[in-house]
Amino acid sequence: MKIDARGKQCPIPVIETKKVMEQCHVKNLEVLVDNEIAVQNLYKLAQQKGVQVTNRKENENCYVVTFLGEIKQTEPIQENPQNTVVVLSSETMGKGDDVLGKVLMKGFVYALTEAEPLPNTIVLYNGGAKLAVQDADTISDLQWMEKQGVNILVCGTCLNHYGLSEHLAVGSVTNMYHITQILMTAGKVISV
């Protein structure tokens, strides 16, 4: 079976693939996508479903991701009241002066390193994705928290949009489907 998800924005390729995997019980499934971030997101889905996955680049705008083997049905993720998620959707904090906003965001991310307990997950999307790339003022603090076990998730569509996919310096690329799951099961969400 084959799914053509080229030209479709995140999280559509992951959701379409997940639906086919769960409904059709196919053993081999090929998914066509048009960017490397979509490939990474499909690899995460394969890991979550417990299947092997391979990929090949057909041309500049076509990657073929192949899922191999029987798909394991996974249990729905349960809410965890102890799970704290911090969402950073901008490289600045607050509205008004962007220079001040960048200073405030740097201070906030540093203050997170001193929080007890640390958050379980930090989600970075839209302009917040810029906080996780090379030369960002927040890199050392985010890297320190990641070493302490904080899961840093960065929106792949956002990195693509800003042309920063090759510059990610901390965390892992994710998609809006996964971000939605994280937020829906969190005990506490702090959005800045």
Backbone bond lengths (Angstrom), bond angles and torsions (degrees), N, CA, C in turn:
res aa  C-N    CA-C-N  psi(-1)  N-CA   C-N-CA  omega(-1)  CA-C   N-CA-C  phi
1 M - - - 1.445 - - 1.521 108.22 -
2 K 1.338 116.30 150.38 1.463 121.30 -176.76 1.529 109.46 -135.86
3 I 1.338 115.60 138.97 1.463 122.78 174.78 1.521 106.75 -118.65
4 D 1.322 117.35 128.57 1.455 121.60 175.36 1.525 108.31 -101.28
5 A 1.325 116.21 101.43 1.462 121.50 -178.13 1.524 111.51 -108.75
6 R 1.334 116.67 18.05 1.469 119.73 177.87 1.523 109.31 -65.45
7 G 1.332 115.90 139.03 1.452 121.17 178.66 1.519 114.09 81.91
8 K 1.308 117.96 0.07 1.456 121.15 -179.06 1.524 109.23 -99.50
9 Q 1.329 115.53 133.68 1.456 121.67 -177.99 1.522 111.34 -76.39
10 C 1.318 115.32 152.35 1.454 123.01 173.01 1.513 108.14 -56.94
11 P 1.287 119.89 137.78 1.460 130.46 6.82 1.534 114.12 -99.79
12 I 1.326 118.08 17.12 1.464 120.92 -173.56 1.529 113.07 -56.12
13 P 1.353 121.20 -46.08 1.467 118.48 179.24 1.530 113.43 -58.30
14 V 1.327 117.30 -39.73 1.466 120.74 -179.87 1.521 110.54 -69.17
15 I 1.314 117.48 -44.47 1.462 120.46 -177.85 1.520 111.28 -66.55
16 E 1.348 117.56 -43.32 1.469 119.80 178.10 1.526 110.97 -61.85
17 T 1.323 116.58 -41.60 1.465 120.90 179.42 1.520 110.69 -64.99
18 K 1.322 116.65 -44.93 1.466 121.35 179.83 1.524 110.57 -59.48
19 K 1.336 117.73 -44.03 1.463 121.43 -179.84 1.527 111.33 -61.39
20 V 1.321 116.76 -45.80 1.471 119.89 -179.99 1.521 110.00 -64.62
21 M 1.317 117.10 -41.92 1.465 120.62 179.99 1.532 110.74 -59.92
22 E 1.314 116.62 -41.87 1.463 120.33 -176.13 1.527 113.23 -79.65
23 Q 1.321 117.58 -32.21 1.455 120.44 -175.12 1.519 113.54 -88.68
24 C 1.316 116.91 -36.07 1.467 120.06 -171.30 1.521 113.98 -99.30
25 H 1.311 118.48 -14.38 1.469 122.73 -179.88 1.528 111.74 50.37
26 V 1.337 116.98 42.64 1.459 121.15 178.46 1.529 108.97 -76.95
27 K 1.330 114.68 152.97 1.464 119.22 178.03 1.521 111.60 -93.39
28 N 1.317 117.47 -29.43 1.461 121.91 177.85 1.523 108.40 -129.84
29 L 1.322 115.37 127.89 1.454 120.70 -177.39 1.519 108.51 -137.40
30 E 1.336 116.44 127.16 1.459 121.45 175.89 1.524 109.03 -104.71
31 V 1.329 114.64 133.90 1.462 120.30 178.21 1.520 107.45 -123.99
32 L 1.339 115.82 126.02 1.459 121.77 178.01 1.528 108.38 -96.85
33 V 1.327 116.26 126.48 1.463 122.13 176.61 1.521 108.34 -132.74
34 D 1.331 116.03 167.77 1.465 118.39 -173.69 1.529 114.91 -115.79
35 N 1.362 116.94 12.08 1.467 117.50 178.11 1.525 110.46 -153.92
36 E 1.312 114.47 158.83 1.462 122.04 -176.31 1.527 112.62 -66.65
37 I 1.324 117.68 -33.40 1.463 120.61 179.03 1.528 110.01 -62.88
38 A 1.335 117.61 -42.11 1.470 120.90 177.33 1.529 110.22 -61.44
39 V 1.330 117.23 -37.86 1.472 120.99 176.99 1.532 109.45 -60.72
40 Q 1.328 117.16 -47.66 1.467 120.94 179.69 1.526 111.64 -60.45
41 N 1.324 116.53 -41.17 1.466 120.20 179.83 1.525 111.31 -66.05
42 L 1.322 117.82 -37.42 1.466 120.94 177.66 1.533 110.71 -68.85
43 Y 1.325 117.45 -33.51 1.468 120.46 174.97 1.528 110.34 -62.39
44 K 1.328 116.36 -39.91 1.469 119.47 178.19 1.522 110.86 -64.85
45 L 1.315 117.19 -38.94 1.461 120.72 177.08 1.525 109.98 -62.73
46 A 1.324 117.33 -43.34 1.466 121.09 179.05 1.525 110.61 -60.74
47 Q 1.319 116.87 -42.45 1.466 121.00 178.14 1.523 110.18 -62.01
48 Q 1.323 116.56 -43.69 1.460 121.82 179.79 1.527 111.38 -63.09
49 K 1.337 116.78 -36.04 1.465 121.68 -178.05 1.528 112.87 -90.02
50 G 1.328 117.49 -5.42 1.460 120.83 176.74 1.516 114.73 72.93
51 V 1.336 117.22 34.88 1.463 120.59 178.45 1.516 110.16 -120.42
52 Q 1.316 114.62 156.59 1.458 120.41 176.21 1.522 108.84 -77.29
53 V 1.320 115.31 151.99 1.454 120.01 -178.96 1.524 109.23 -144.51
54 T 1.312 115.93 143.38 1.461 122.00 173.84 1.525 107.29 -133.03
55 N 1.327 115.42 165.96 1.471 118.20 173.93 1.505 110.00 -149.59
56 R 1.310 113.81 156.68 1.465 120.49 173.68 1.526 108.34 -143.69
57 K 1.312 115.46 148.83 1.460 120.55 179.32 1.518 108.02 -95.93
58 E 1.332 116.09 114.86 1.465 121.38 179.23 1.526 110.13 -76.28
59 N 1.317 116.05 -46.82 1.461 122.63 177.49 1.527 107.84 -159.46
60 E 1.316 116.83 -172.05 1.463 121.29 -175.12 1.527 113.16 -57.70
61 N 1.328 117.30 -30.39 1.462 121.04 -175.91 1.519 113.93 -116.98
62 C 1.323 116.98 19.57 1.465 118.07 -179.65 1.527 111.49 -147.41
63 Y 1.321 114.03 116.35 1.451 122.26 172.96 1.525 106.64 -113.84
64 V 1.331 116.46 139.76 1.456 121.13 177.27 1.522 107.59 -110.40
65 V 1.321 116.33 115.83 1.465 122.32 178.74 1.527 106.57 -105.45
66 T 1.338 115.69 123.39 1.462 120.27 -176.70 1.514 110.03 -114.42
67 F 1.339 115.21 123.63 1.464 123.06 175.84 1.522 107.16 -94.05
68 L 1.341 116.45 128.99 1.460 121.79 -176.35 1.514 110.50 -120.68
69 G 1.307 116.61 134.06 1.458 120.65 173.75 1.515 113.34 101.62
70 E 1.306 114.37 173.79 1.464 122.57 -178.46 1.517 110.20 -72.18
71 I 1.297 115.54 134.27 1.445 121.41 -179.11 1.520 110.25 -84.51
72 K 1.322 115.77 128.06 1.463 120.45 177.70 1.522 108.66 -85.14
73 Q 1.302 116.70 134.06 1.459 120.30 174.89 1.533 107.55 -76.27
74 T 1.302 116.01 129.79 1.466 120.07 -178.66 1.523 109.77 -102.53
75 E 1.299 114.40 150.14 1.461 120.56 177.57 1.531 108.75 -73.62
76 P 1.323 117.57 145.37 1.460 119.09 175.85 1.526 110.11 -60.44
77 I 1.316 114.91 145.37 1.461 119.87 178.63 1.521 108.14 -71.20
78 Q 1.316 115.95 131.44 1.463 121.79 -178.80 1.525 110.03 -93.14
79 E 1.312 115.64 148.87 1.457 120.31 176.42 1.528 109.29 -64.19
80 N 1.317 115.51 139.14 1.453 121.68 178.72 1.531 107.65 -120.84
81 P 1.335 117.60 104.25 1.474 119.84 -176.34 1.521 113.29 -62.79
82 Q 1.320 118.20 -16.96 1.467 121.32 179.36 1.525 112.23 -86.76
83 N 1.340 117.63 -8.30 1.455 122.84 -173.86 1.530 110.70 -85.47
84 T 1.329 116.65 118.02 1.460 121.95 177.30 1.521 109.40 -107.89
85 V 1.329 115.49 127.94 1.465 122.35 179.70 1.523 108.24 -117.40
86 V 1.330 116.29 130.03 1.454 122.44 174.45 1.523 107.39 -106.34
87 V 1.334 116.08 127.91 1.455 122.45 -179.13 1.516 108.64 -110.15
88 L 1.328 116.32 123.87 1.461 122.12 176.90 1.531 107.52 -117.72
89 S 1.328 116.57 110.54 1.461 120.98 -174.32 1.529 112.98 -106.25
90 S 1.304 117.01 7.82 1.454 121.10 -179.17 1.521 108.90 -151.37
91 E 1.316 115.52 157.24 1.465 118.83 174.90 1.520 111.00 -85.07
92 T 1.323 115.89 -3.65 1.462 121.23 176.98 1.523 109.13 -120.33
93 M 1.312 116.23 160.32 1.457 121.44 178.88 1.523 107.98 -114.76
94 G 1.319 116.29 127.08 1.455 121.23 179.53 1.514 112.60 80.38
95 K 1.297 115.08 178.50 1.461 122.06 -179.62 1.517 108.89 -114.35
96 G 1.312 115.49 149.28 1.459 120.74 -179.88 1.509 109.68 129.42
97 D 1.291 116.43 -117.01 1.460 122.29 -177.39 1.534 109.96 -83.81
98 D 1.351 117.04 120.13 1.466 120.99 -178.52 1.532 113.03 -67.83
99 V 1.330 117.12 -32.10 1.470 119.31 177.74 1.525 109.22 -63.92
100 L 1.319 116.56 -47.80 1.456 120.67 175.96 1.522 110.40 -62.43
101 G 1.329 117.33 -41.13 1.460 121.84 179.79 1.519 112.66 -58.84
102 K 1.342 117.32 -38.40 1.480 120.62 177.52 1.527 110.59 -67.51
103 V 1.327 116.86 -40.39 1.471 121.04 177.59 1.523 109.66 -62.23
104 L 1.328 116.19 -44.46 1.464 120.10 179.91 1.526 111.62 -63.70
105 M 1.339 117.65 -41.13 1.466 120.39 179.91 1.517 110.46 -65.47
106 K 1.329 117.71 -42.60 1.465 120.47 177.41 1.528 109.47 -59.28
107 G 1.328 116.97 -43.31 1.460 121.02 178.33 1.524 111.99 -64.40
108 F 1.329 117.30 -39.13 1.457 120.72 179.44 1.525 110.69 -64.96
109 V 1.332 117.15 -46.13 1.470 119.88 -179.58 1.518 109.87 -63.37
110 Y 1.337 117.82 -40.48 1.466 119.86 175.64 1.530 110.41 -61.50
111 A 1.338 117.31 -44.35 1.464 120.82 -179.67 1.528 111.11 -60.25
112 L 1.338 117.34 -32.45 1.470 120.04 176.32 1.525 111.67 -60.31
113 T 1.349 116.84 -33.30 1.477 119.65 -179.62 1.523 111.01 -65.45
114 E 1.332 116.61 -21.88 1.458 121.93 -179.10 1.525 112.79 -98.13
115 A 1.337 116.49 -4.02 1.465 120.25 -177.98 1.527 110.95 -69.94
116 E 1.318 115.66 145.04 1.464 121.06 175.24 1.513 108.23 -128.96
117 P 1.304 118.09 117.30 1.455 126.32 -4.53 1.525 110.91 -79.57
118 L 1.335 114.70 165.28 1.458 119.97 173.78 1.522 108.66 -66.53
119 P 1.329 117.92 155.15 1.457 118.30 173.84 1.528 109.92 -65.21
120 N 1.324 116.91 156.29 1.457 120.62 176.66 1.528 110.63 -76.03
121 T 1.344 115.20 -39.18 1.465 121.03 -174.67 1.518 109.30 -140.62
122 I 1.340 115.06 143.44 1.461 121.72 169.68 1.521 106.27 -120.44
123 V 1.334 115.95 124.23 1.457 122.23 179.58 1.522 108.26 -107.17
124 L 1.337 116.21 128.34 1.461 122.10 -179.59 1.527 108.84 -118.37
125 Y 1.324 116.90 118.31 1.456 119.56 175.99 1.521 110.02 -139.67
126 N 1.333 115.42 171.09 1.452 123.65 -172.61 1.532 108.05 49.19
127 G 1.330 118.99 -133.31 1.465 120.84 -178.87 1.511 113.48 -63.27
128 G 1.344 117.43 -20.37 1.457 120.86 177.56 1.518 112.81 -62.78
129 A 1.329 117.12 -24.47 1.471 120.71 177.67 1.530 110.94 -60.97
130 K 1.314 117.02 -27.56 1.470 120.81 179.77 1.524 112.31 -65.83
131 L 1.336 117.62 -18.70 1.469 121.19 179.62 1.521 112.55 -71.81
132 A 1.351 117.18 -15.08 1.465 121.04 -174.73 1.522 113.56 -107.64
133 V 1.312 117.28 11.57 1.463 119.32 -177.53 1.524 111.27 -103.95
134 Q 1.319 114.55 163.85 1.463 121.09 -179.84 1.519 110.75 -50.43
135 D 1.296 116.62 142.00 1.465 125.43 177.37 1.523 114.81 71.76
136 A 1.333 119.08 3.79 1.473 119.92 174.92 1.529 108.54 -72.22
137 D 1.316 116.54 145.91 1.465 121.94 -179.35 1.526 113.05 -64.46
138 T 1.320 116.77 -17.80 1.463 122.15 -173.86 1.527 113.90 -97.81
139 I 1.326 117.48 -1.95 1.472 121.00 -173.11 1.517 113.12 -58.24
140 S 1.311 118.45 -49.88 1.468 119.03 -174.55 1.532 111.01 -62.76
141 D 1.334 117.56 -38.16 1.468 119.90 178.95 1.530 111.36 -68.98
142 L 1.321 117.39 -41.79 1.470 120.47 177.97 1.531 110.64 -65.42
143 Q 1.331 116.95 -41.36 1.469 119.96 178.52 1.529 110.57 -63.28
144 W 1.321 117.24 -40.67 1.464 120.09 178.79 1.527 110.15 -61.48
145 M 1.346 116.67 -45.89 1.466 119.12 179.89 1.519 111.63 -64.50
146 E 1.330 117.46 -37.20 1.465 120.11 177.84 1.538 110.23 -62.31
147 K 1.327 116.70 -39.81 1.477 120.46 177.26 1.521 111.76 -65.25
148 Q 1.330 116.88 -25.18 1.469 121.00 177.79 1.526 112.05 -85.09
149 G 1.334 117.11 0.65 1.463 120.96 177.16 1.516 116.04 103.96
150 V 1.325 117.91 2.96 1.459 120.80 177.32 1.532 108.10 -74.28
151 N 1.319 115.82 128.78 1.461 121.90 179.17 1.527 108.15 -81.83
152 I 1.342 116.95 116.23 1.464 121.98 179.87 1.527 107.09 -103.94
153 L 1.344 116.14 118.63 1.461 121.73 -177.90 1.524 109.33 -117.33
154 V 1.342 116.28 129.45 1.461 121.70 -176.26 1.525 108.89 -121.29
155 C 1.309 116.24 128.88 1.468 122.60 -179.54 1.527 110.74 -62.78
156 G 1.336 115.96 120.50 1.456 121.13 -179.96 1.516 113.30 -68.54
157 T 1.324 117.36 -38.67 1.461 120.71 177.57 1.520 110.27 -61.09
158 C 1.317 116.62 -37.65 1.468 121.58 179.91 1.527 110.42 -67.67
159 L 1.334 116.74 -43.98 1.463 119.88 177.05 1.523 110.56 -59.62
160 N 1.340 116.80 -44.21 1.469 120.68 177.14 1.520 110.76 -59.72
161 H 1.323 116.59 -46.56 1.465 121.59 -176.84 1.533 111.03 -57.77
162 Y 1.309 116.84 -42.90 1.460 120.94 -178.38 1.531 113.06 -87.19
163 G 1.333 117.77 1.59 1.466 120.66 -179.36 1.514 113.11 68.62
164 L 1.337 116.89 32.45 1.462 121.50 -173.91 1.530 113.93 -114.25
165 S 1.313 117.69 9.12 1.471 120.60 -175.50 1.517 113.21 -55.52
166 E 1.301 116.62 -35.21 1.467 120.86 -177.69 1.527 112.63 -83.94
167 H 1.324 117.39 -2.76 1.467 120.86 -173.21 1.526 114.08 -112.66
168 L 1.321 117.35 9.86 1.461 120.17 -179.81 1.531 109.47 -62.46
169 A 1.327 116.82 127.93 1.463 121.44 -175.72 1.519 112.93 -115.01
170 V 1.328 117.61 -11.58 1.455 120.36 -179.51 1.526 108.04 -153.98
171 G 1.323 115.71 148.68 1.453 120.59 176.86 1.509 112.87 84.38
172 S 1.328 114.83 -174.16 1.451 120.28 178.68 1.511 109.95 -127.97
173 V 1.316 114.78 151.83 1.457 122.00 -178.89 1.525 108.50 -74.22
174 T 1.319 115.60 138.01 1.453 120.27 177.71 1.513 109.63 -138.21
175 N 1.319 115.80 -175.62 1.461 121.11 -178.14 1.527 109.49 -130.21
176 M 1.314 115.57 169.72 1.459 120.06 -175.23 1.529 112.15 -67.14
177 Y 1.316 118.29 -28.38 1.460 120.29 176.32 1.535 109.86 -62.71
178 H 1.332 116.55 -47.68 1.464 121.04 179.83 1.528 110.87 -65.98
179 I 1.339 116.48 -41.08 1.463 120.06 177.83 1.522 110.00 -59.03
180 T 1.324 116.66 -42.72 1.463 120.81 178.77 1.522 111.06 -60.41
181 Q 1.346 116.75 -44.27 1.470 120.32 178.04 1.523 111.13 -60.08
182 I 1.323 117.05 -44.25 1.469 121.88 -179.45 1.529 110.02 -60.57
183 L 1.323 116.59 -46.98 1.455 120.43 -177.26 1.533 112.11 -67.68
184 M 1.330 117.18 -38.33 1.472 120.56 -177.14 1.524 113.09 -71.17
185 T 1.331 117.12 -20.92 1.459 120.25 -177.72 1.525 112.78 -106.47
186 A 1.320 116.94 1.41 1.474 120.49 -178.45 1.531 110.09 -75.23
187 G 1.308 115.32 145.22 1.451 120.37 172.60 1.517 111.68 -74.55
188 K 1.351 115.70 -33.95 1.459 121.81 -179.28 1.517 108.63 -145.45
189 V 1.335 116.93 132.64 1.458 122.38 176.10 1.522 107.71 -119.59
190 I 1.328 114.96 126.74 1.463 121.36 177.13 1.523 106.34 -113.92
191 S 1.316 116.83 114.95 1.462 121.88 -177.61 1.511 109.50 -109.18
192 V 1.326 116.04 125.67 1.461 121.58 -177.53 1.509 109.53 -114.94
